[in-house]
Amino acid sequence: MIRRIKRVAPLQAGKMLGLLYACMGLIFIPFFMLAGMAGAFTQMLIKGQRQQQQLR
């Protein structure tokens, strides 16, 4: 038997969307943080290599 949604309470929909956004944040935020750290680390390596080349 197929059930159809006849109406949606705005408060309940807001709770569900909030929960969905929170779960998505827990999944995707660590990847963005790792990408940011990798970019900062790469920039530090490039800066260190330039300083070593200037000392030679």
PAMI-837767 format. One record per atom (N, C-alpha, C): x, y, z; residue in three letters. Coordinates in steps of 0.001 Angstrom, whole numbers, plus 500000, padded with zeros to 6 digits. Example, Ala and Ser with C-alpha at 12.3 -4.5 7.8 and 13.67 -1.06 7.14 Angstrom:
513190494310507800ALA512300495500507800ALA513200496700507800ALA512850497750507080SER513670498940507140SER512900500030507870SER
END
This chain:
500834498813500000MET500000500000500000MET500878501249500000MET500610502164499102ILE501379503400498985ILE500686504486499795ILE501473505180500605ARG500933506294501386ARG501346507603500741ARG500486508564500782ARG500782509888500236ARG500848510902501374ARG501771511829501239ILE501867512912502213ILE500836513957501819ILE499924514247502727LYS498867515209502413LYS499229516616502861LYS499937516714503989ARG500350518039504453ARG501618517906505284ARG502354519001505369VAL503608519027506110VAL503546520192507088VAL503781519899508349ALA503814520958509358ALA505142521703509223ALA505127523024509149PRO506369523791508952PRO507417523556510040PRO506998523437511278LEU507957523216512362LEU508636521852512221LEU507860520839511888GLN508429519509511713GLN509380519471510510GLN509012520154509436ALA509884520216508262ALA511187520945508608ALA511090522003509408GLY512285522732509833GLY513198521870510682GLY512613521079511566LYS513420520173512398LYS514142519150511536LYS513437518593510575MET514043517584509711MET515154518178508849MET514924519374508305LEU515974520021507497LEU517176520382508362LEU516925520833509583GLY518028521136510495GLY518856519900510789GLY518193518789511017LEU518893517526511263LEU519674517089510026LEU519076517251508854LEU519748516893507606LEU520995517750507388LEU520879519061507605TYR522032519955507443TYR523128519643508458TYR522736519293509684ALA523736518945510698ALA524503517690510298ALA523787516696509809CYS524451515455509369CYS525373515712508180CYS524924516530507247MET525771516855506091MET527017517606506543MET526854518485507514GLY528006519219508034GLY529016518290508686GLY528530517324509457LEU529437516374510099LEU530178515523509074LEU529570515302507941ILE530215514486506906ILE531196515315506081ILE530805516524505650PHE531610517288504685PHE532637518227505311PHE532396518749506501ILE533320519727507093ILE534728519165507292ILE534902517923507750PRO536281517415507878PRO537060517415506567PRO536385517152505446PHE537085517177504155PHE537531518586503792PHE536689519589504065PHE537079520966503803PHE538240521388504703PHE538219520937505948MET539311521265506862MET540615520626506400MET540553519374505953LEU541761518711505454LEU542306519414504211LEU541409519840503333ALA541847520555502131ALA542514521878502509ALA541964522579503467GLY542571523836503918GLY543930523623504555GLY544040522567505364MET545324522273505985MET546363521871504941MET545949521108503941ALA546868520703502879ALA547359521918502102ALA546463522855501842GLY546863524077501134GLY547839524909501943GLY547587525030503243ALA548495525797504102ALA549852525109504195ALA549854523786504313PHE551101523031504394PHE551906523169503110PHE551238523112501974THR551913523264500687THR552537524649500570THR551804525657501014GLN552334527013500941GLN553560527171501848GLN553534526528503020MET554700526598503915MET555900525910503275MET555671524783502598LEU556776524090501944LEU557381524938500833LEU556535525576500045ILE557031526424498952ILE557834527591499511ILE557334528193500579LYS558034529322501197LYS559388528873501749LYS559432527681502364GLY560691527155502890GLY561688526858501788GLY561224526342500672GLN562118526050499551GLN562694527337498971GLN561881528376498898ARG562378529658498372ARG563454530238499285ARG563253530118500595GLN564243530646501532GLN565561529876501432GLN565470528562501242GLN566690527752501099GLN567432528117499819GLN566711528405498747GLN567348528770497495GLN568042530123497617GLN567470531031498400GLN568075532346498570GLN569349532259499408GLN569425531307500316LEU570613531169501167LEU571787530575500409LEU571541529880499328ARG572639529231498578ARG573354530192497742ARG
END
